[in-house]
Structures are given as C-alpha cells and as structure tokens.
Amino acid sequence: MTTRALVVVDVQQEYFDGPLEIQYPPRDEALAQILRAITVAREAGLPVVYVQHTAPAGSPVFAEGSAGWQLHPQIEASAGDSPRISKVNGSVYAGTDLAARLRAEGVDTVTLVGFMTHNCDLASSVESEGLGFAAEILIDASGTTHLANGAGHVAASDLHATLMTVLNANFAAVGTVEQWTSAVASGTALPKDDLVSSALAGRQKFSS
C-alpha cells in the first residue's frame, strides 16, 4: 500500500497577477484541479502540506507580506489548520523540515501539485529520490510559463510536456488528477516509466 501526502507548492498570487503568470495549463484550470486534488486528499485522510515561497522585503517577486506573496484566496481558504512550510529555495525540502514531518507520519510517496513545473516542481521531484520518497506530479494541477533567455526560447506548453516526459522517465510518476484519484482510492502507486523503456520508445518514435 502507498502512504501518500499531498504537497501544495507555491500556489501564490505571483502566478496569477505577477510577472510569473502561469501560461500552461491555463492557470484557472490548473487552480481548479489543485483544489480538486486537495478535496480528494482530505476525503481520503491524507496529510496535506501547504508550501509558500518567501523572499526578503523589496524583492521583485515573493517579497514577504506583498500581494504576490499571498496564497491564492481559494487556496488560503482551503488551508485551515494544515501544516504550512515557508521556503526560500526551489525544492520544498531544501532548508525546511518537510522531510522530517513526512517521515514522522510514515509517508513514502509525495504527490506534488502547484507551481512551477520547470522550477520548484522539478527541483522537488529530483530531491525526493535522494531523500527516499517516491514522487508523483499531477500534470493538470501544475503549470509553467513561456521562457526566453540567452540559451534559447520555449513555449509553456512545450516546456510542460517536455518536463513531464523527463520526470516520468525517472524521477516522478506523472498522472492526471482523475488518474491519481483512482490510485488514492485503491492505495496503489501511479504507474511510472523508466529511462531504458523511454529511450527505446523514443528511438522508435523518431527513427527515420
């Protein structure tokens, strides 16, 4: 049997009104799925932990106490007396006591929802492996932005799909909220592929 916790990552106003607005999936759709996952977790009696990224006063984003730092109102309303974690790094584990909290509750699988796919979700999925947790990420309850910098550019939809494919090949099982709901009900793990089968399938798909 899988013993899960749901970790709600940085569902803050910065991703709805600020420069980091989520572009894909559409942020309101992603929010609705995050709230659905929270409801499923609560009905199943799973631990739910809320994470909030915090930066010093005067920072361009996530400055503590600023409008962008606040959790989205619907997420705030759902939190109640659930545990809350403040973080300053990408990973939900780095510099926090989250891993210790989860171990104390016998959790072996961490389900990640929230933002952003290419930053905190990615970092948290990768670090889960080293800490001994299986990771799951819900593809329709997370999201990312378009990116452009000195190394190139990528559309949010392509970035999201690429990272989900990468994660499912090794670091995290990827599924929809609907698939995860079924897995929670049965106490089973979401299916995950592996590096070798993903590489072989990729070679077949793109061979000329």
C-alpha positions, -999 to +999 in steps of 0.1 A: +000+000+000+012+035-008+012+060+020+009+095+005+010+131+014-002+159-009+022+189-011+006+221-025+036+240-039+036+278-040+000+285-053+006+322-048-007+354-064+026+359-082+015+332-106-019+348-113-012+386-113+026+390-114+054+386-139+054+348-134+018+343-146+012+307-155+007+302-192+001+265-195-021+248-185-044+279-182-039+290-146-076+289-137-079+254-150-048+243-131-062+260-099-094+241-102-075+208-105-053+217-075-084+224-054-099+191-066-068+172-055-069+189-021-106+177-017-096+142-027-067+141-003-089+154+026-116+129+019-090+101+019-075+113+051-041+121+035-018+147+050-019+180+031+010+204+034+010+240+020+042+255+008+048+292+003+079+307-013+092+337+007+117+364-003+130+394+016+112+427+016+119+446-015+124+416-037+108+418-072+087+387-065+075+368-034+085+396-010+071+386+023+039+403+031+034+416-005+003+409-026+022+385-048+035+365-019+000+357-006-015+323-013-044+324-039-075+332-019-091+299-027-060+280-016-058+301+015-095+293+023-088+256+018-057+255+041-074+257+075-050+244+102-030+223+077+008+224+082+025+253+063+061+254+051+079+286+042+108+281+018+135+302+001+149+276-023+133+258-053+129+224-036+102+221-010+128+201+011+158+224+010+161+244+042+128+231+056+116+204+079+092+189+054+111+156+050+112+151+088+075+159+090+066+134+063+088+106+078+071+111+112+038+104+095+051+073+078+048+088+043+066+071+015+051+089-015+049+127-021+023+140-045+032+174-059+007+200-072+013+237-078+039+259-095+061+260-114+067+229-134+102+240-145+114+252-112+100+241-078+082+211-090+112+199-109+136+205-080+113+188-055+108+158-077+145+153-081+153+158-044+126+133-034+148+105-048+177+113-026+155+116+004+139+082-002+105+093-012+086+082-043+074+113-061+042+119-081+033+150-100-001+158-114+001+171-149-031+191-149-026+205-114+007+222-121+019+247-147+046+267-162+055+299-182+069+307-216+107+311-213+132+331-234+168+339-224+203+337-237+202+300-243+170+300-264+132+301-260+104+276-254+066+279-253+050+269-220+030+241-235+062+225-250+081+231-217+054+215-196+051+184-219+089+180-221+094+182-184+066+158-176+081+133-201+115+137-185+101+133-149+081+102-158+112+086-173+129+085-139+121+110-111+083+111-107+052+093-117+031+116-138-007+114-139-039+135-141-059+143-111-085+118-123-059+090-125-045+100-091-079+099-075-083+063-086-049+055-073-056+071-040-089+051-037-071+018-044-040+027-023-017+020-053+011+039-070+007+058-102+024+040-130+058+054-140+081+046-169+119+042-168+149+056-186+155+025-207+120+019-220+115+057-225+148+058-246+138+028-267+103+041-273+118+075-282+142+059-306+113+041-323+091+072-325+118+094-340+137+070-362+137+078-398 
